[in-house]
Amino acid sequence: MIRPAALDDLSGLLELESRTFVTDRLSRRSFRHLLTRAHGVTLVAMDGARLLGYVVVLFRRGVSLARLYSIAVDPDARGRGIGQALVQAAEEAAIEEGCAEMRLEIRRDNPASIALFEGHGYRYFGAYSAYYEDAMDAVRYHRFLLPATAPDLVRVPYYRQTLDFTCGPATLMMAMHAHDAAMELDRMLELRLWRESTTIFMTSGHGGCGPHGLALAARHRGFPVRVYTPQAGPMFLDSVRSEEKRDVMRLVQEDFIRELGDGGVPIVPRAATVAELEREIGLGGIPLVLISSYRLYREKVPHWVVVSGVDERYVYIMDPFVEDDLGRSETDSINLPIGREEFERMSRYGRSAERAVVIVYPLESKARDGATADRR
């Protein structure tokens, strides 16, 4: 029998964990958090009063993605189909939560677990070096849970922002590298792009990057760009109380807008719809979209993401931010499926509901040769 775990199962879970794993064991504190506070579900396989296995599935707020965080079967009970039953139960719980996809990591030296998930339809899509405590690599697997979810995504290389305020440069780096594989992605470029595109002031911290600055930084490197924004002038002014700081932001952004105009960069005076994002991707463009991070992280700050694909149900994003403190990895930030209506709600920021999209097209020389971003 498989059922949701309860606090009464804590001792049994810990005993099973010690019998199953040598390293990377979940602690009592971790299990207690998973059972009482985590946004997810822990299921246990029981034979009467004996706990034979468990599976932990984590969900993300605002994202139609599930992560199979941990699974274990008692060594003395293997070969009885318990692992398969737990995977099936985990998928059913994810579908009930509205998730379109399940992802997980497996030790590279665990062929039995790899065979279990491959036999269940999971496909390899990457690896992490020295991921586990003993420096063993992790291989990444995923499976689309709904028949309609098999999106044709732009192949965008992932770059993780290294500072809290460099989401804009990180997304721009992903888009430019997708069009120009020779471009090196490193922290020096990340900071250089931030210096070029920052508004100087943003809330109480470091300067934020607006659409005009990001577009200009891309244009300086030869990439054709298009900006969609209904705001006629500078953005993010509501985020700063000081009138002196607002004046500086106005001057900086007005200068960005002036230079874009002199360079013939089109600025479309309205918000881009999801249908337009899909059309732009079909034309070879890669959209960078401003969202409010509140719907993902409960923080009221502007945030930039890359849109890597759109289908009839979901918008897929590359999020440069990784929540390490919640045990998440880069796997949890790549091609995230967001319901179309949810994406419409999150793609605006602040009291003024500011909206902005920057489309980055292939380098002009490659565009003339008919080259576009790779798709999978």
C-alpha positions as CSV (number, residue, x, y, z in Angstrom):
1,M,0.0,0.0,0.0
2,I,1.2,3.5,-0.8
3,R,0.0,6.4,1.2
4,P,1.0,10.0,2.2
5,A,3.7,10.0,4.9
6,A,2.9,11.4,8.4
7,L,5.1,12.5,11.3
8,D,4.6,9.1,12.9
9,D,6.6,7.7,10.0
10,L,9.7,9.8,10.9
11,S,11.6,7.1,12.7
12,G,10.9,4.5,9.9
13,L,12.0,7.0,7.3
14,L,15.3,7.6,9.1
15,E,15.9,3.9,9.5
16,L,15.3,3.3,5.9
17,E,17.5,6.2,4.9
18,S,20.4,4.7,6.9
19,R,19.9,1.3,5.4
20,T,19.8,2.6,1.8
21,F,22.3,5.4,1.5
22,V,26.0,5.7,2.6
23,T,26.2,9.5,1.7
24,D,23.8,12.3,1.1
25,R,21.4,11.0,3.7
26,L,18.4,13.1,4.6
27,S,18.5,14.2,8.3
28,R,15.7,14.1,10.8
29,R,15.4,17.8,10.4
30,S,15.1,17.5,6.6
31,F,12.4,14.8,6.9
32,R,10.5,16.9,9.4
33,H,10.6,19.9,7.1
34,L,9.5,17.8,4.1
35,L,6.6,16.4,6.1
36,T,5.4,19.6,7.7
37,R,6.4,22.7,5.6
38,A,7.7,21.7,2.2
39,H,5.6,22.5,-0.9
40,G,5.5,18.9,-2.0
41,V,4.4,15.4,-1.0
42,T,6.2,12.4,0.7
43,L,4.7,9.0,-0.1
44,V,5.5,5.7,1.7
45,A,5.1,2.1,0.6
46,M,3.9,0.0,3.5
47,D,3.7,-3.8,4.1
48,G,1.5,-3.8,7.1
49,A,3.3,-1.7,9.7
50,R,6.7,-2.1,7.9
51,L,7.9,0.8,5.8
52,L,9.5,-0.6,2.6
53,G,10.1,2.6,0.6
54,Y,9.4,6.3,0.1
55,V,9.4,8.9,-2.5
56,V,9.6,12.7,-2.1
57,V,8.2,15.0,-4.8
58,L,8.6,18.8,-4.6
59,F,6.6,21.4,-6.4
60,R,7.3,25.0,-7.3
61,R,4.9,27.9,-6.8
62,G,3.8,29.3,-10.2
63,V,5.6,26.6,-12.2
64,S,4.0,23.4,-13.7
65,L,7.1,21.4,-12.8
66,A,7.7,18.6,-10.3
67,R,11.0,17.4,-9.0
68,L,11.5,13.9,-7.7
69,Y,13.8,14.8,-4.9
70,S,14.5,11.5,-3.3
71,I,13.4,7.8,-3.6
72,A,14.5,4.8,-1.6
73,V,13.5,1.1,-1.3
74,D,14.5,-1.2,1.5
75,P,17.4,-3.4,0.3
76,D,15.6,-6.5,1.5
77,A,12.4,-5.6,-0.4
78,R,14.0,-4.9,-3.8
79,G,12.8,-6.9,-6.9
80,R,9.1,-6.6,-5.8
81,G,8.2,-3.7,-8.0
82,I,8.1,-1.2,-5.1
83,G,10.3,1.3,-6.9
84,Q,8.1,1.3,-10.0
85,A,5.0,1.7,-7.9
86,L,6.5,4.6,-6.0
87,V,7.4,6.4,-9.3
88,Q,3.9,5.8,-10.6
89,A,2.4,7.3,-7.4
90,A,4.8,10.2,-7.6
91,E,3.7,11.0,-11.2
92,E,0.0,10.8,-10.2
93,A,0.6,13.2,-7.4
94,A,2.4,15.6,-9.7
95,I,-0.4,15.4,-12.3
96,E,-2.9,16.1,-9.6
97,E,-0.9,19.2,-8.7
98,G,-1.1,20.4,-12.3
99,C,2.5,19.6,-13.3
100,A,3.4,18.9,-16.9
101,E,6.9,17.5,-16.3
102,M,8.9,15.6,-13.7
103,R,12.7,16.0,-13.3
104,L,15.3,14.3,-11.1
105,E,19.0,13.6,-10.6
106,I,20.6,10.2,-10.3
107,R,24.1,9.1,-9.2
108,R,26.0,8.2,-12.3
109,D,27.2,5.0,-10.6
110,N,23.7,3.8,-9.8
111,P,22.7,1.7,-12.9
112,A,19.7,0.1,-11.1
113,S,18.1,3.5,-10.5
114,I,18.9,4.7,-14.0
115,A,17.3,1.5,-15.5
116,L,14.2,2.1,-13.3
117,F,13.6,5.5,-14.6
118,E,14.6,4.8,-18.2
119,G,12.2,1.9,-18.1
120,H,9.5,4.3,-17.0
121,G,10.0,6.7,-19.9
122,Y,12.5,9.1,-18.5
123,R,15.1,10.6,-20.8
124,Y,18.6,11.9,-20.1
125,F,19.1,15.7,-20.6
126,G,22.3,16.6,-18.8
127,A,24.7,16.1,-16.0
128,Y,26.3,17.8,-13.0
129,S,30.0,17.2,-12.1
130,A,30.8,16.3,-8.5
131,Y,27.2,16.8,-7.4
132,Y,27.1,14.4,-4.4
133,E,29.0,14.5,-1.1
134,D,31.6,12.0,-2.4
135,A,32.1,14.0,-5.6
136,M,30.2,11.5,-7.7
137,D,28.5,13.1,-10.8
138,A,24.7,13.3,-11.2
139,V,22.9,12.6,-14.4
140,R,19.7,14.5,-15.0
141,Y,16.5,12.8,-16.3
142,H,13.0,14.2,-17.1
143,R,9.7,13.0,-18.4
144,F,6.7,14.9,-19.7
145,L,3.6,13.7,-17.8
146,L,0.8,14.9,-20.1
147,P,0.3,13.7,-23.7
148,A,0.2,17.2,-25.1
149,T,3.5,18.3,-23.5
150,A,6.3,17.6,-25.9
151,P,7.4,21.2,-26.7
152,D,9.7,22.3,-29.5
153,L,12.1,24.4,-27.5
154,V,14.9,26.8,-28.6
155,R,18.2,25.4,-27.6
156,V,19.4,28.0,-25.1
157,P,22.5,27.4,-23.1
158,Y,21.9,27.9,-19.4
159,Y,23.9,30.6,-17.5
160,R,23.3,31.1,-13.8
161,Q,23.4,34.6,-12.5
162,T,26.2,35.0,-9.9
163,L,24.8,38.1,-8.1
164,D,21.4,39.0,-6.9
165,F,21.1,41.9,-9.4
166,T,22.5,40.4,-12.6
167,C,19.4,38.5,-13.9
168,G,19.2,40.8,-16.9
169,P,22.8,40.3,-18.1
170,A,22.5,36.6,-17.4
171,T,19.4,36.3,-19.7
172,L,21.1,38.4,-22.4
173,M,24.1,36.1,-22.2
174,M,21.9,33.1,-22.8
175,A,20.2,34.6,-25.8
176,M,23.5,35.9,-27.4
177,H,25.2,32.6,-26.9
178,A,22.3,30.7,-28.5
179,H,22.9,32.8,-31.6
180,D,26.7,32.8,-31.4
181,A,28.3,29.7,-29.8
182,A,31.7,31.3,-30.0
183,M,30.8,33.8,-27.3
184,E,32.3,33.0,-24.0
185,L,30.0,33.2,-21.0
186,D,31.8,34.2,-17.8
187,R,31.4,36.6,-14.9
188,M,33.5,39.3,-16.5
189,L,31.0,39.5,-19.4
190,E,28.1,39.3,-16.9
191,L,29.4,42.4,-15.0
192,R,30.3,44.3,-18.1
193,L,26.8,43.9,-19.4
194,W,25.4,45.0,-16.1
195,R,27.5,48.1,-16.1
196,E,26.3,48.9,-19.7
197,S,22.6,48.3,-19.0
198,T,22.0,49.3,-15.4
199,T,19.6,52.1,-14.4
200,I,22.1,53.0,-11.6
201,F,19.4,53.0,-8.9
202,M,16.8,50.3,-8.1
203,T,14.9,50.0,-4.8
204,S,17.4,50.1,-1.9
205,G,20.1,48.0,-3.6
206,H,22.1,47.8,-6.7
207,G,21.0,49.2,-10.0
208,G,18.5,47.3,-12.0
209,C,18.6,46.6,-15.8
210,G,15.8,47.9,-17.9
211,P,14.8,46.8,-21.4
212,H,16.4,49.7,-23.1
213,G,19.8,49.2,-21.5
214,L,19.7,45.4,-22.3
215,A,18.7,46.1,-25.9
216,L,21.5,48.6,-26.3
217,A,24.1,46.2,-24.9
218,A,23.0,43.5,-27.3
219,R,23.0,46.0,-30.2
220,H,26.5,47.1,-29.4
221,R,27.6,43.5,-30.0
222,G,25.9,43.3,-33.4
223,F,22.6,41.6,-32.5
224,P,19.5,43.0,-34.0
225,V,16.9,43.7,-31.3
226,R,13.3,44.8,-30.8
227,V,11.8,46.2,-27.6
228,Y,8.1,45.8,-26.6
229,T,7.0,48.1,-23.7
230,P,3.9,50.2,-23.2
231,Q,5.8,52.6,-21.0
232,A,6.7,55.7,-23.1
233,G,9.6,56.7,-20.9
234,P,11.9,55.5,-18.1
235,M,10.8,52.5,-16.0
236,F,11.1,51.5,-12.4
237,L,10.8,55.0,-11.0
238,D,8.1,53.9,-8.5
239,S,10.8,51.7,-6.9
240,V,12.8,54.6,-5.7
241,R,11.7,57.2,-3.1
242,S,14.4,59.8,-3.6
243,E,13.6,62.3,-6.2
244,E,17.3,62.9,-6.8
245,K,17.7,59.2,-7.7
246,R,14.7,59.2,-9.9
247,D,16.2,62.1,-11.8
248,V,19.4,60.1,-12.4
249,M,17.3,57.1,-13.6
250,R,15.4,59.3,-16.0
251,L,18.6,60.7,-17.5
252,V,20.2,57.3,-17.9
253,Q,17.1,55.7,-19.4
254,E,16.3,58.6,-21.7
255,D,19.9,58.4,-23.0
256,F,19.4,54.7,-23.6
257,I,16.2,55.4,-25.5
258,R,17.8,58.2,-27.5
259,E,20.7,55.9,-28.6
260,L,18.3,53.1,-29.5
261,G,16.4,55.5,-31.7
262,D,19.5,56.8,-33.4
263,G,20.5,53.2,-34.1
264,G,17.1,52.4,-35.7
265,V,16.1,49.9,-33.0
266,P,12.3,49.5,-33.1
267,I,10.5,50.2,-29.8
268,V,6.9,48.8,-30.0
269,P,4.7,50.9,-27.7
270,R,2.7,48.1,-26.2
271,A,3.0,44.8,-24.3
272,A,3.9,41.7,-26.3
273,T,1.3,38.9,-26.1
274,V,2.2,35.3,-25.6
275,A,1.1,34.7,-29.2
276,E,3.6,37.3,-30.3
277,L,6.4,35.7,-28.3
278,E,5.6,32.5,-30.1
279,R,5.7,34.2,-33.4
280,E,9.0,35.9,-32.6
281,I,10.6,32.6,-31.6
282,G,9.4,31.2,-34.9
283,L,11.2,34.0,-36.7
284,G,14.5,33.2,-34.9
285,G,14.2,35.7,-32.0
286,I,14.8,34.9,-28.4
287,P,12.6,36.8,-25.9
288,L,13.9,38.3,-22.7
289,V,10.8,39.0,-20.5
290,L,10.5,41.1,-17.4
291,I,8.5,39.4,-14.7
292,S,7.7,40.1,-11.0
293,S,9.5,37.5,-8.9
294,Y,6.7,37.6,-6.4
295,R,4.8,34.9,-8.1
296,L,7.8,32.6,-8.1
297,Y,9.8,33.6,-5.0
298,R,7.5,35.9,-2.9
299,E,9.9,38.8,-3.4
300,K,8.6,42.0,-4.9
301,V,11.5,42.7,-7.2
302,P,11.8,42.8,-11.0
303,H,13.3,39.8,-12.6
304,W,14.4,38.8,-16.2
305,V,13.9,35.4,-17.7
306,V,14.4,33.9,-21.2
307,V,11.4,32.4,-23.0
308,S,12.6,29.2,-24.7
309,G,9.3,28.1,-26.2
310,V,5.5,28.3,-26.2
311,D,2.9,25.7,-26.8
312,E,-0.9,25.5,-26.4
313,R,-0.7,25.2,-22.6
314,Y,2.6,26.5,-21.4
315,V,5.3,29.2,-21.7
316,Y,8.7,27.7,-21.1
317,I,11.3,29.9,-19.3
318,M,15.0,29.8,-18.5
319,D,15.4,31.4,-15.0
320,P,18.9,32.5,-14.2
321,F,18.2,32.4,-10.5
322,V,18.6,29.1,-8.5
323,E,17.2,28.8,-4.9
324,D,20.1,27.0,-3.3
325,D,18.7,27.5,0.2
326,L,15.7,25.3,-0.8
327,G,17.9,22.5,-2.1
328,R,17.2,23.4,-5.7
329,S,19.7,23.0,-8.6
330,E,20.1,24.4,-12.1
331,T,17.8,21.5,-13.2
332,D,15.0,23.4,-11.5
333,S,15.6,26.6,-13.5
334,I,15.8,25.2,-17.1
335,N,12.8,25.3,-19.5
336,L,10.3,25.7,-16.7
337,P,6.7,25.2,-17.9
338,I,4.4,28.1,-16.8
339,G,0.7,28.0,-17.6
340,R,-0.1,30.7,-20.2
341,E,-2.5,32.5,-17.9
342,E,-0.1,32.4,-15.0
343,F,2.7,33.8,-17.3
344,E,0.4,36.7,-18.3
345,R,-0.1,37.5,-14.6
346,M,3.6,37.3,-13.7
347,S,4.9,39.2,-16.7
348,R,4.3,42.6,-15.2
349,Y,6.0,44.5,-12.4
350,G,5.2,47.0,-9.6
351,R,2.2,49.2,-8.9
352,S,2.2,50.5,-12.4
353,A,2.2,46.9,-13.9
354,E,5.2,47.7,-16.0
355,R,5.8,45.3,-18.9
356,A,8.8,44.8,-21.1
357,V,10.2,42.3,-23.6
358,V,13.5,42.4,-25.5
359,I,13.8,40.2,-28.6
360,V,17.3,39.2,-29.5
361,Y,17.8,38.1,-33.1
362,P,20.7,36.3,-34.8
363,L,23.8,38.3,-35.6
364,E,23.2,40.2,-38.9
365,S,25.8,38.1,-40.8
366,K,24.2,34.9,-39.7
367,A,20.7,36.2,-40.4
368,R,21.7,36.9,-44.0
369,D,22.9,33.3,-44.2
370,G,19.6,32.0,-43.0
371,A,20.8,30.8,-39.7
372,T,18.6,30.7,-36.6
373,A,18.8,29.4,-33.1
374,D,18.9,25.6,-32.9
375,R,15.7,23.9,-31.8
376,R,15.1,20.6,-30.2
